[in-house]
């Protein structure tokens, strides 16, 4: 029994990653490594003829005469294992099987090892979201390294089961007395993203134009549905090759003037200002704590309505609005809009904001924050906060995965 009993591993396939309508972004293809047994081939005319036909009929590129000579040398040395070709396609594998059948080769003169390869649709477009896999751990198992591949590793990865069975001399023939048990489903689950491929394409196209026109080191953008938190598209350009880092979740920057509506929204909500408020900024300068804060544009002068404060991006008006409430109130606005914590987006390594309690702020801090300086936020925090302004006050947790299904389409 020990002589004919074999242990082998059954490996499930890694789950696929799809966009929001089920188009593949990450998927598997099967490839086959082909081997010959020199001892069995060298003395078998049919096997030698089969090798020649395989070289003639498939994409395998070999010098037939030299390969047969090498097989004969290996056979004399008693070798039982020789590489014929690596990473043969499924189509060529089927051709080889037919040729084996034609020449009645049933004793593993020519045999296969099946391998799965991970492939990505438009890698340069999606790699900073979808991520990639690599080999990790003692057993060098294929594992998600970054992006969705990493975040949802526990769902995507296939399981491995060890099996014992009794075989005939030809390892492809199991004896009828072998106990064949039905295996559990070993395949990984399929992950469906919220990413819309059409919106993604448009965003990427526009971003590329601006990135190249400005000759920037880095450029990135995100489109988010303000009523759900669904991330519909992201675009990242960077001069580094094969850069999988996603700055939308992992970069902090001073937001600048786009921060003004956040502070205005808070002040409106609490009644410190109203839609009819006006602000006399005089010559466009104001003194605070021995510092002069001025407008970016010299043409911004005189009395401004609240609407004009935002239209003209008035720094001085924002300082005047901030004068109406305390440091603690400003901190409350930052917390309410999600700037004091991670967003919780389902993406690995989201950076935690660097924050300080308002009690430790210097005299200028509240004023500079009002026009987006002296504060660092991630782009995804900014998108989520702006969504709350757009949708009437709900701060949604941004997310990239719509659902996870098994291979039968059941949502788990």
HULIN-V754881 format. One record per residue. N is the residue number from 0. D_FIRST is the distance of its C-alpha to the first C-alpha in Angstrom with 2 decimals. Layout:
n:d_first
N:D_FIRST
N:D_FIRST
//
This chain:
n:d_first
0:0.00
1:3.81
2:5.37
3:5.41
4:5.84
5:9.57
6:12.40
7:15.75
8:19.23
9:21.40
10:25.01
11:28.02
12:31.22
13:34.26
14:37.04
15:40.14
16:43.68
17:46.50
18:50.29
19:52.27
20:52.01
21:48.34
22:48.65
23:45.82
24:46.72
25:43.20
26:40.17
27:36.91
28:36.21
29:32.89
30:32.76
31:30.10
32:29.42
33:28.69
34:26.87
35:26.44
36:24.11
37:26.94
38:25.05
39:24.18
40:27.63
41:29.94
42:29.40
43:29.23
44:32.71
45:31.56
46:29.80
47:32.99
48:35.16
49:33.02
50:33.54
51:37.28
52:37.44
53:35.66
54:38.27
55:41.05
56:40.06
57:38.96
58:40.46
59:38.35
60:40.93
61:39.89
62:41.73
63:39.70
64:40.78
65:40.20
66:36.76
67:35.66
68:37.17
69:35.22
70:31.95
71:32.79
72:33.63
73:30.37
74:28.45
75:30.34
76:29.36
77:25.65
78:25.47
79:22.80
80:24.44
81:28.03
82:29.94
83:31.62
84:33.40
85:33.32
86:34.28
87:34.44
88:35.86
89:34.20
90:36.60
91:35.61
92:31.89
93:32.55
94:34.52
95:31.73
96:29.27
97:31.90
98:32.39
99:28.67
100:28.75
101:32.00
102:30.59
103:27.27
104:25.21
105:21.70
106:19.69
107:20.60
108:23.72
109:25.40
110:23.68
111:24.94
112:24.86
113:26.78
114:29.30
115:31.97
116:35.53
117:38.29
118:41.56
119:44.99
120:47.93
121:51.15
122:49.79
123:53.27
124:54.56
125:51.90
126:50.14
127:52.25
128:51.20
129:47.69
130:46.67
131:43.63
132:40.06
133:38.71
134:35.73
135:35.83
136:33.92
137:31.18
138:28.71
139:31.58
140:31.30
141:33.91
142:36.59
143:40.10
144:42.61
145:45.99
146:47.69
147:46.13
148:42.73
149:42.99
150:44.92
151:42.42
152:39.23
153:37.62
154:38.11
155:37.47
156:34.22
157:30.95
158:28.15
159:24.66
160:21.50
161:18.01
162:15.29
163:11.53
164:10.09
165:7.67
166:9.71
167:10.98
168:12.52
169:15.38
170:14.46
171:17.13
172:15.49
173:13.18
174:11.62
175:13.92
176:11.43
177:10.88
178:13.14
179:15.88
180:18.40
181:21.89
182:22.63
183:25.96
184:28.58
185:27.97
186:31.08
187:34.13
188:37.40
189:40.35
190:43.56
191:46.96
192:49.86
193:53.54
194:54.41
195:56.56
196:55.97
197:59.55
198:61.23
199:58.92
200:60.03
201:63.73
202:63.55
203:61.76
204:64.29
205:67.24
206:65.80
207:65.13
208:68.80
209:70.09
210:67.61
211:68.72
212:72.41
213:72.57
214:70.36
215:68.64
216:65.93
217:64.06
218:64.62
219:62.84
220:63.45
221:61.96
222:62.80
223:62.18
224:63.04
225:65.56
226:64.96
227:61.20
228:60.15
229:57.94
230:57.79
231:58.43
232:58.53
233:58.46
234:59.58
235:59.23
236:60.64
237:60.37
238:61.16
239:57.91
240:55.09
241:51.80
242:53.37
243:51.22
244:53.52
245:55.37
246:58.95
247:59.58
248:57.54
249:57.69
250:61.29
251:64.33
252:67.79
253:71.35
254:71.78
255:75.52
256:77.75
257:74.99
258:74.88
259:78.41
260:77.53
261:75.20
262:78.12
263:80.55
264:78.22
265:78.04
266:81.81
267:82.47
268:80.14
269:81.95
270:85.41
271:86.44
272:87.32
273:87.84
274:87.70
275:91.46
276:91.38
277:93.16
278:93.04
279:95.92
280:94.34
281:97.75
282:97.27
283:93.46
284:93.23
285:92.64
286:92.72
287:90.11
288:89.81
289:91.79
290:89.61
291:90.76
292:88.36
293:89.41
294:88.47
295:86.39
296:88.97
297:92.69
298:93.57
299:92.06
300:95.21
301:97.20
302:96.17
303:92.69
304:91.30
305:87.79
306:86.60
307:88.25
308:86.64
309:83.26
310:84.60
311:86.27
312:83.61
313:86.27
314:85.29
315:88.59
316:88.27
317:84.79
318:86.34
319:89.07
320:86.53
321:84.55
322:87.80
323:87.80
324:84.74
325:83.20
326:80.32
327:78.35
328:78.86
329:77.63
330:74.48
331:74.04
332:74.19
333:71.56
334:69.26
335:69.89
336:69.02
337:65.78
338:66.83
339:65.95
340:62.22
341:59.29
342:59.23
343:55.62
344:54.65
345:50.89
346:50.70
347:49.38
348:51.80
349:54.92
350:57.62
351:59.43
352:63.21
353:65.41
354:67.97
355:70.78
356:72.65
357:76.07
358:77.74
359:76.88
360:78.25
361:81.34
362:84.40
363:83.38
364:79.75
365:80.44
366:82.69
367:80.39
368:77.47
369:79.71
370:79.61
371:76.01
372:76.45
373:75.23
374:72.11
375:68.66
376:66.47
377:63.40
378:63.91
379:61.64
380:63.81
381:66.86
382:65.45
383:64.50
384:67.96
385:69.80
386:67.80
387:69.17
388:72.71
389:72.03
390:70.45
391:73.04
392:71.50
393:67.77
394:65.58
395:62.16
396:58.97
397:58.05
398:54.59
399:52.49
400:49.71
401:50.71
402:47.41
403:43.61
404:41.59
405:38.00
406:36.97
407:38.24
408:41.67
409:41.74
410:43.86
411:42.15
//
